[in-house]
């Protein structure tokens, strides 16, 4: 998925730069003699951004559902998920890309639309920062966090039982409420730690992109740079999304363990007594 995502990112970047170049028209002011340029490719760029964010979210959530299904198999049948090429991994991936693919695309589209609108708002803020744009950016960020928080638990049930997107989200939230785990999942710091890693990688890639632009002054970068700092932002987004796909496997496994321990702790205790994970079972039981 990481290799596919990198290739699609490269194609999308070329597409956005090409649309910006083709749709740009410049006229010379007869009075001042200055050249004024306008770009009429806003709708096309908006569509390309939605496609990009949607594709990234679909690949990320496909990994999420695949890992959840694999961990679920390991939870009740450890021998079927003992290696990276085991039957559990293959079956989970097949379910994620066939029966559950509609649920993955549906939830991913919601996040993709929010991401696209937020990116456009931040681009507008870089040109003319105002209180209204700041408020819109903040509201969109809050809505996006709520949707992603709902998604990460809903997709666990999608991977475990093949539920639809809405049904899975409803069932997993009811499970946590029944167990009284609302506070536990609210204090989950795993995603925060992984986001810090992804954010750091994004900063490094963004700095490399800006440095490459300053060193080469290539026309391609100038076409893509519709505002100051566009090259840094492009590199930052590429690094952030690609690393997020990589780190999603760790996050998905952790979330799947939390859900499975809330639903079937006895099975874990019986089937994993001889493993080093038995200590985890004891500590979690003692904590709760």
VOGU-3710 file (C-alpha; in Angstrom, 3 decimals, decimal comma):
1> xxxxxxxxxx> 0,000/0,000/0,000  2,880/2,348/0,745  4,399/1,786/-2,709  1,021/2,284/-4,424  0,378/5,419/-2,374  3,756/6,880/-3,330  3,077/6,305/-7,026  -0,394/7,859/-6,834  0,982/10,831/-4,899  3,543/11,461/-7,633
11> xxxxxxxxxx> 0,864/11,277/-10,354  -1,505/13,561/-8,453  1,230/16,158/-7,881  1,996/16,251/-11,610  -1,731/16,505/-12,386  -2,267/19,471/-10,039  0,790/21,291/-11,423  -0,368/20,596/-14,991  -3,886/21,889/-14,364  -2,480/25,027/-12,714
21> xxxxxxxxxx> -0,274/25,625/-15,761  -2,948/24,990/-18,423  -5,729/26,947/-16,718  -3,531/29,973/-16,015  -4,137/33,025/-18,194  -2,141/36,244/-18,012  -2,973/39,740/-19,295  -0,890/42,884/-19,339  -2,465/45,959/-17,836  -2,430/48,757/-20,429
31> xxxxxxxxxx> -2,109/51,472/-17,804  0,483/50,082/-15,399  2,120/47,597/-17,745  2,025/44,922/-15,051  1,103/41,354/-15,890  -1,921/39,983/-14,056  -2,513/36,225/-13,990  -5,679/34,353/-13,084  -6,292/30,629/-12,753  -9,636/29,096/-13,750
41> xxxxxxxxxx> -8,771/25,549/-12,737  -10,127/25,760/-9,211  -12,884/23,168/-9,756  -10,477/20,709/-11,374  -7,928/21,146/-8,575  -10,678/20,670/-5,985  -11,707/17,412/-7,678  -8,081/16,214/-7,851  -7,559/16,976/-4,158  -10,685/15,011/-3,215
51> xxxxxxxxxx> -9,457/12,078/-5,302  -6,050/12,225/-3,654  -7,275/12,450/-0,066  -9,964/9,832/-0,715  -7,463/7,381/-2,199  -5,088/7,877/0,722  -7,864/7,340/3,249  -9,113/4,221/1,446  -5,644/2,644/1,458  -5,080/3,587/5,081
61> xxxxxxxxxx> -8,447/2,166/6,167  -7,938/-0,978/4,081  -4,837/-1,634/6,162  -6,855/-0,803/9,279  -9,558/-3,368/8,457  -7,004/-5,991/7,370  -5,008/-5,672/10,594  -8,203/-5,775/12,689  -9,304/-8,998/10,997  -5,858/-10,546/11,432
71> xxxxxxxxxx> -5,669/-9,649/15,123  -9,205/-10,999/15,585  -8,145/-14,335/14,108  -5,015/-14,396/16,257  -7,143/-13,666/19,328  -9,263/-16,826/18,966  -7,004/-19,021/16,773  -3,316/-18,128/17,293  -2,043/-20,886/15,018  -3,837/-19,413/11,999
81> xxxxxxxxxx> -2,096/-16,052/12,379  1,416/-17,046/13,356  3,307/-15,578/10,359  3,149/-12,512/8,120  1,986/-14,668/5,174  -0,519/-16,724/7,126  -4,045/-17,541/6,017  -5,455/-14,986/8,450  -3,620/-12,105/6,734  -4,654/-13,174/3,244
91> xxxxxxxxxx> -8,283/-13,772/4,199  -8,515/-10,454/6,049  -7,068/-8,571/3,090  -9,479/-10,281/0,689  -12,461/-9,362/2,867  -11,244/-5,776/3,175  -10,928/-5,367/-0,597  -14,210/-7,113/-1,495  -17,068/-7,486/1,018  -16,059/-4,557/3,247
101> xxxxxxxxxx> -14,667/-2,266/0,549  -17,889/-0,278/0,251  -17,848/0,532/3,974  -14,203/1,554/3,725  -14,860/3,885/0,778  -17,924/5,427/2,425  -16,182/6,376/5,651  -13,052/7,484/3,778  -15,028/9,831/1,515  -16,324/11,821/4,487
111> xxxxxxxxxx> -12,796/12,414/5,770  -11,508/13,174/2,248  -14,076/15,937/1,699  -13,221/17,518/5,044  -9,487/17,286/4,284  -9,962/18,948/0,891  -12,025/21,834/2,247  -9,561/22,332/5,098  -6,607/22,421/2,676  -8,334/25,059/0,531
121> xxxxxxxxxx> -9,150/27,150/3,605  -5,545/27,004/4,782  -4,351/28,017/1,314  -6,695/30,999/1,450  -5,394/31,897/4,917  -1,827/31,981/3,608  -2,842/34,726/1,170  -5,244/36,674/3,359  -5,523/35,652/6,978  -8,814/36,646/8,586
131> xxxxxxxxxx> -10,840/35,780/11,653  -13,571/34,099/9,572  -11,125/31,798/7,776  -9,466/30,997/11,097  -12,809/29,993/12,637  -13,741/27,856/9,613  -10,365/26,110/9,757  -10,800/25,400/13,473  -14,360/24,056/13,043  -13,345/21,813/10,148
141> xxxxxxxxxx> -10,434/20,483/12,186  -12,737/19,586/15,086  -15,270/17,864/12,796  -12,483/15,934/11,085  -11,093/14,711/14,412  -14,542/13,503/15,494  -15,082/11,618/12,224  -11,628/10,021/12,354  -12,194/9,063/16,011  -15,474/7,377/15,044
151> xxxxxxxxxx> -13,852/5,707/12,023  -10,964/4,077/13,834  -13,293/2,144/16,160  -15,967/1,461/13,541  -13,454/-0,130/11,169  -12,382/-2,556/13,891  -15,853/-4,085/13,843  -15,870/-3,979/10,057  -12,685/-6,064/10,043  -13,810/-8,432/12,799
161> xxxxxxxxxx> -17,383/-9,158/11,757  -17,907/-7,605/8,322  -20,568/-5,164/9,528  -21,566/-2,162/7,454  -19,940/1,162/8,302  -22,807/2,695/10,280  -23,756/-0,577/11,999  -20,158/-1,218/13,037  -19,754/2,243/14,538  -22,981/1,920/16,516
171> xxxxxxxxxx> -22,095/-1,525/17,876  -18,561/-0,690/18,977  -19,664/2,483/20,787  -22,406/0,510/22,555  -19,786/-2,062/23,572  -17,591/0,557/25,238  -20,553/2,095/26,994  -21,687/-1,299/28,278  -18,184/-1,993/29,645  -17,792/1,522/31,039
181> xxxxxxxxxx> -14,696/2,089/28,910  -15,569/5,544/27,615  -12,830/7,139/29,707  -10,261/4,492/28,720  -10,625/4,989/24,983  -10,731/8,761/25,466  -7,276/8,611/27,120  -5,743/6,442/24,385  -2,369/8,082/23,673  -1,095/5,642/21,043
191> xxxxxxxxxx> -2,446/7,668/18,122  -0,972/10,866/19,561  2,474/9,306/19,739  2,218/7,927/16,201  0,936/11,256/14,883  3,972/12,981/16,390  6,202/10,593/14,419  4,222/11,222/11,211  4,267/14,972/11,800  8,040/14,932/12,266
201> xxxxxxxxxx> 8,483/12,964/9,039  6,232/15,464/7,265  8,353/18,379/8,466  11,538/16,689/7,237  10,042/15,913/3,800  8,609/19,428/3,565  12,003/20,938/4,347  13,580/18,720/1,678  10,972/19,857/-0,864  11,574/23,524/-0,125
211> xxxxxxxxxx> 15,344/22,981/-0,194  15,097/21,235/-3,555  13,115/24,164/-4,933  15,640/26,719/-3,646  18,559/24,693/-5,022  17,173/24,036/-8,518  14,612/26,803/-9,204  12,968/24,316/-11,549  9,949/25,407/-13,627  7,910/22,467/-12,334
221> xxxxxxxxxx> 8,175/23,757/-8,776  7,309/27,286/-9,882  4,175/26,009/-11,616  3,155/24,089/-8,511  3,912/27,003/-6,171  0,615/28,883/-6,370  1,494/30,661/-3,092  4,515/31,157/-0,873  5,458/27,975/0,920  3,510/25,714/-1,452
231> xxxxxxxxxx> 6,545/23,487/-2,018  7,019/23,001/1,710  3,297/22,257/2,130  3,358/19,764/-0,738  6,337/17,923/0,758  4,794/18,053/4,214  1,528/16,483/3,017  3,357/13,778/1,083  5,498/12,847/4,082  2,563/13,016/6,474
241> xxxxxxxxxx> 0,212/10,814/4,454  2,790/8,218/3,447  4,071/7,825/7,000  0,483/7,704/8,301  -0,181/4,685/6,087  2,899/2,977/7,494  2,062/3,771/11,121  -1,582/2,793/10,720  -0,656/-0,888/11,127  0,565/-0,236/14,678
251> xxxxxxxxxx> -2,462/1,881/15,547  -4,893/-0,651/14,085  -3,383/-3,554/16,007  -3,562/-1,607/19,271  -7,186/-0,573/18,723  -8,163/-4,119/17,760  -6,647/-5,478/20,986  -8,604/-2,922/23,028  -11,903/-3,845/21,345  -11,277/-7,587/21,603
261> xxxxxxxxxx> -10,280/-7,357/25,245  -13,515/-5,487/25,954  -15,566/-8,112/24,133  -13,800/-11,427/24,743  -11,204/-11,262/27,550  -11,796/-14,904/28,577  -10,719/-16,255/25,196  -7,438/-14,419/25,415  -6,735/-15,790/28,863  -7,427/-19,368/27,757
271> xxxxxxxxxx> -5,626/-19,384/24,419  -2,564/-17,315/25,284  -1,592/-18,563/28,734  1,764/-19,843/27,534  2,645/-16,732/25,542  4,345/-13,570/26,670  1,036/-11,772/26,071  -0,429/-13,473/29,121  1,326/-10,819/31,213  -0,529/-8,141/29,219
281> xxxxxxxx> -3,826/-9,892/29,980  -3,013/-9,957/33,691  -2,013/-6,277/33,804  -5,082/-5,120/31,870  -7,385/-7,160/34,097  -5,744/-5,762/37,199  -5,973/-2,204/35,860  -9,675/-2,496/35,047
//
